[in-house]
């Protein structure tokens, strides 16, 4: 839900103008057919993208899994279709749970508040949480609520069980919740590519505001383990993830997005990246523009001369001087640098 403000998402900046995600009324209206509609919708990523990374972490398809804050994303059904049948889907919005029960009656759908669940302690082998943390981080008291979320997930998670979390936010912002009060967690995280940057429906102009990657974090519950089991669980971290992006790959994706964004407006080039040929092209374009403007102005002046209308120089149309090489500030001083120049 939190829109990217660069290559990753900064929590404070991204959540500064968010809707009322902490209000149940907001979600009821959102999921209501009279609001934004009740059709399945996933604002992040689906199982097809996540499966190569997540499936190796879930050691058995018989494991009891809690899909917390399920909403109406296709992910729950995708899990089910892939053989994870011991799956409990929960959300605190009654409207969306009713819709999902009607849509997929063979699956388990329950109304629960993730901050205060009715499940007994040690109920689940895995908890899958996609973007719920992104939502709680956007609450007015986001850190406190997010820590409470982690504490409650740890309560219903079996010793040695795992929370698998997918987020728009940065790695360090997600993994910090391993230290939530009341939790004993070992944590690993990676970055996986956001396939939407390759989606033809994502316009080139929007690429610069699209997150390059999603963070996948795995938290192992150490509470209640014997010393030997605890040492074994801790030794599994840091984990090796399938499909994890390296820093070099992320840099390459940044360059790809920059090039694609420029293609959306081919007249724009980053000033510092201009070659000599680019500059020659720029100046040629400017001269052509000026020549075109002077041609019109000369014709107008000839018409004035023929009609015998003479005026002072100050009265003449000076629009030909628009579009000079340097921009000026409000107080009339010339800017020393240009962010970009325009070329044909």
C-alpha positions in Angstrom: 0.0 0.0 0.0 2.8 2.4 0.7 3.9 3.9 -2.6 7.6 3.7 -3.5 9.5 7.0 -3.1 12.6 5.7 -4.9 14.2 2.3 -5.2 13.0 1.1 -1.8 10.4 2.5 0.4 11.2 4.8 3.3 8.6 4.2 6.0 8.0 7.8 7.2 8.1 9.3 3.7 5.9 6.6 2.1 3.3 6.6 4.8 3.0 10.4 5.2 -0.2 10.6 3.1 -1.7 7.2 3.4 -5.4 6.4 3.7 -7.0 5.4 7.1 -5.6 1.9 7.0 -6.2 1.5 10.8 -9.9 1.9 10.3 -12.1 -1.1 9.8 -14.6 1.2 8.1 -12.0 2.0 5.5 -11.6 -1.7 4.6 -15.3 -2.4 4.7 -15.9 0.4 2.2 -13.0 -0.7 0.1 -14.1 -4.3 -0.2 -17.8 -3.5 -0.6 -19.2 -3.8 -4.1 -20.5 -0.3 -3.8 -17.0 1.0 -3.0 -14.0 -0.1 -5.0 -15.5 -3.5 -5.7 -15.2 -7.0 -4.4 -13.2 -8.5 -7.2 -10.0 -10.2 -6.2 -7.1 -7.7 -6.2 -3.4 -7.9 -5.3 -1.5 -4.7 -5.0 1.8 -6.4 -4.6 2.8 -9.7 -6.1 1.3 -13.2 -6.5 2.3 -16.8 -5.8 3.8 -17.3 -9.2 6.4 -14.7 -8.4 6.9 -15.7 -4.7 6.9 -19.5 -5.1 10.5 -20.0 -6.1 11.6 -18.1 -3.0 8.9 -19.1 -0.5 8.1 -22.7 -1.3 11.6 -24.1 -0.3 11.1 -22.5 3.2 7.8 -24.4 3.8 9.0 -27.9 4.5 5.7 -29.7 4.2 2.4 -29.1 2.4 0.7 -30.7 5.4 2.0 -27.9 7.7 -0.6 -25.7 9.3 -0.4 -22.2 7.8 -2.0 -19.0 8.9 -2.6 -16.4 6.1 -2.9 -13.3 8.3 -4.7 -10.3 6.8 -5.6 -12.2 3.7 -8.0 -9.7 2.1 -9.2 -10.8 -1.3 -5.9 -11.3 -2.9 -5.6 -14.3 -5.2 -2.7 -15.5 -3.1 -4.8 -17.6 -0.7 -6.4 -19.5 -3.6 -3.0 -20.0 -5.2 -1.6 -21.5 -2.0 -4.6 -23.9 -1.9 -4.2 -24.9 -5.6 -0.5 -25.6 -5.0 -1.4 -28.2 -2.4 -1.3 -26.2 0.9 -4.7 -27.4 2.1 -4.1 -27.0 5.9 -4.5 -23.3 5.4 -6.4 -20.8 7.6 -7.2 -17.5 6.0 -8.1 -14.6 8.3 -8.9 -10.9 8.1 -10.6 -8.5 10.5 -13.0 -7.2 7.9 -16.2 -9.2 7.9 -17.2 -8.0 4.5 -14.2 -9.5 2.7 -14.3 -12.8 4.7 -18.0 -13.2 3.7 -17.1 -12.6 0.0 -14.2 -15.1 0.1 -16.3 -17.7 1.8 -18.9 -17.4 -1.0 -16.2 -17.4 -3.6 -14.2 -20.4 -2.2 -16.4 -22.4 0.1 -14.0 -25.3 0.4 -11.4 -23.1 2.1 -11.2 -21.9 5.6 -12.0 -18.2 6.1 -12.2 -16.6 9.6 -12.8 -13.2 11.0 -9.9 -12.4 13.3 -8.1 -9.3 14.5 -4.4 -9.9 13.9 -3.6 -7.8 17.0 -5.7 -10.0 19.3 -6.4 -13.5 17.8 -8.6 -16.1 19.4 -6.3 -19.0 18.4 -4.5 -20.9 21.2 -0.8 -20.5 21.8 1.5 -22.6 19.5 -1.2 -23.2 16.9 0.6 -22.8 13.6 3.7 -24.1 11.9 4.0 -21.1 9.6 2.4 -17.6 9.4 2.4 -16.0 6.0 2.1 -12.2 6.1 2.1 -10.1 2.9 2.0 -6.4 3.3 0.1 -6.3 6.5 3.2 -5.0 8.2 3.3 -2.3 5.5 -0.2 -1.3 6.6 0.5 -1.3 10.3 3.6 0.7 9.8 1.4 3.4 8.2 -0.7 3.7 11.4 -0.3 6.9 13.4 1.4 4.8 16.1 2.9 2.5 13.5 5.9 1.1 15.4 3.8 0.3 18.5 1.1 -1.5 16.5 3.6 -3.4 14.4 5.4 -4.6 17.5 2.1 -5.7 18.9 1.4 -7.6 15.6 4.7 -9.5 15.9 4.1 -10.3 19.5 0.7 -11.8 18.7 2.0 -13.8 15.7 4.8 -15.2 17.9 2.2 -16.3 20.5 0.2 -18.4 18.0 3.3 -19.7 16.3 4.8 -23.0 17.3 8.4 -23.2 18.8 10.6 -23.3 15.8 7.8 -22.1 13.5 8.4 -19.4 10.9 6.8 -16.1 10.0 7.3 -15.5 6.3 6.8 -11.8 5.6 6.7 -9.9 2.3 7.0 -6.2 2.3 7.4 -3.0 0.2 9.7 -1.6 2.9 13.4 -1.7 3.2 15.3 -4.7 4.7 16.4 -2.9 7.8 13.0 -1.6 8.5 11.4 -5.1 8.3 14.1 -7.0 10.2 14.1 -4.6 13.1 10.9 -6.2 14.3 12.8 -9.3 15.2 13.5 -7.4 18.3 9.9 -6.7 19.1 9.1 -6.9 22.9 7.9 -10.4 23.9 9.5 -12.0 20.8 12.5 -14.3 20.5 13.2 -14.4 16.8 16.1 -15.2 14.5 15.8 -13.4 11.1 17.0 -13.5 7.6 15.9 -11.4 4.6 16.4 -10.9 0.9 15.2 -8.8 -1.9 13.4 -10.3 -4.9 12.6 -8.5 -8.1 9.2 -6.8 -8.5 7.9 -8.3 -11.7 5.7 -5.3 -12.3 8.7 -3.4 -13.7 8.6 -5.8 -16.6 4.8 -5.7 -16.9 3.6 -4.1 -20.2 0.8 -2.5 -18.3 3.3 -0.6 -16.2 3.9 2.6 -18.2 7.5 3.8 -18.7 6.6 7.1 -17.0 5.5 5.2 -13.8 8.7 3.1 -13.6 10.6 5.6 -11.6 7.9 5.4 -8.9 7.7 1.6 -8.9 9.7 -0.4 -6.3 12.5 -2.5 -7.9 12.2 -5.2 -5.3 10.1 -6.7 -2.5 11.6 -7.8 0.7 11.1 -11.4 1.8 11.9 -11.9 5.5 11.8 -15.1 7.5 11.6 -15.0 11.3 12.1 -18.3 13.2 10.4 -18.5 16.6 13.1 -19.5 19.2 10.8 -19.3 22.2 10.1 -22.6 23.8 13.0 -24.5 22.1 15.5 -26.6 23.9 19.0 -25.4 23.9 20.0 -27.8 21.2 17.0 -27.0 19.0 17.6 -23.3 19.6 21.2 -23.6 18.5 20.1 -25.5 15.4 17.5 -22.9 14.5 19.9 -20.1 15.0 22.5 -21.8 12.8 20.0 -21.7 9.9 20.5 -18.0 9.7 21.4 -16.1 7.6 19.4 -18.2 5.2 20.2 -18.6 1.5 17.2 -17.6 -0.6 16.3 -18.7 -4.1 16.0 -15.6 -6.4 17.7 -13.2 -4.0 18.9 -10.0 -5.8 22.5 -8.9 -5.3 23.5 -5.3 -5.0 25.0 -5.5 -8.5 21.7 -6.8 -9.9 19.8 -4.0 -8.2 22.1 -1.4 -9.7 21.6 -2.9 -13.1 17.8 -2.7 -12.6 18.1 0.9 -11.5 19.9 1.6 -14.7 17.3 -0.3 -16.7 14.5 1.8 -15.1 16.3 5.0 -15.7 16.7 4.2 -19.4 13.1 3.1 -19.8 11.9 6.2 -18.0 13.9 8.4 -20.4 12.4 6.6 -23.3 9.0 7.8 -22.2 10.1 11.4 -22.9 12.9 11.1 -25.5 13.5 14.9 -25.4 14.9 14.6 -21.9 18.4 13.7 -21.1 20.3 13.9 -17.8 22.7 16.8 -18.1 25.7 15.1 -16.5 25.2 12.1 -18.9 25.2 14.1 -22.1 28.0 13.2 -24.6 29.5 15.7 -27.0 27.1 14.4 -29.7 24.2 14.9 -27.4 25.2 18.5 -26.9 25.6 19.1 -30.6 22.1 17.7 -31.1 20.8 19.9 -28.3 22.3 23.1 -29.8 21.1 22.2 -33.3 17.6 21.7 -32.0 17.7 25.0 -30.2 19.0 26.8 -33.3 16.3 25.3 -35.4 13.6 26.4 -32.9 15.0 29.9 -32.9 15.2 30.0 -36.7 11.6 29.0 -36.8 10.6 31.7 -34.4 12.7 34.4 -36.2 11.1 33.4 -39.5 7.7 34.2 -38.1 8.8 37.4 -36.5 10.5 38.6 -39.7 7.3 38.0 -41.6 5.4 39.9 -39.0 7.8 42.8 -39.2 7.7 42.9 -43.0 3.9 43.1 -42.8 4.2 46.0 -40.4 6.7 47.7 -42.7 4.4 47.3 -45.7 1.4 48.7 -43.9 3.6 51.7 -42.8 3.1 51.0 -39.2 6.3 51.9 -37.3 6.7 51.4 -33.6 9.4 51.8 -31.0 11.6 48.8 -30.4 10.1 48.4 -26.9 6.7 47.8 -28.5 7.8 44.9 -30.6 6.9 41.3 -29.9 9.9 39.8 -27.9 8.5 36.3 -27.7 11.3 35.1 -30.0 13.6 35.5 -27.0 11.7 32.9 -25.0 13.4 29.5 -24.2 16.9 30.8 -23.5 19.7 28.5 -22.5 19.7 29.4 -18.8 16.7 29.5 -16.5 16.2 32.3 -14.1 15.1 32.3 -10.5 12.3 34.4 -9.0 14.8 37.1 -8.1 16.2 37.2 -11.6 19.5 35.4 -11.0 20.6 32.7 -13.5 20.7 29.2 -12.3 24.3 27.8 -12.5 23.2 24.2 -13.3 20.6 22.4 -15.4 19.0 19.2 -14.4 18.2 18.2 -18.0 18.2 19.5 -21.5 15.7 18.8 -24.3 16.7 17.2 -27.5 14.6 16.0 -30.5 
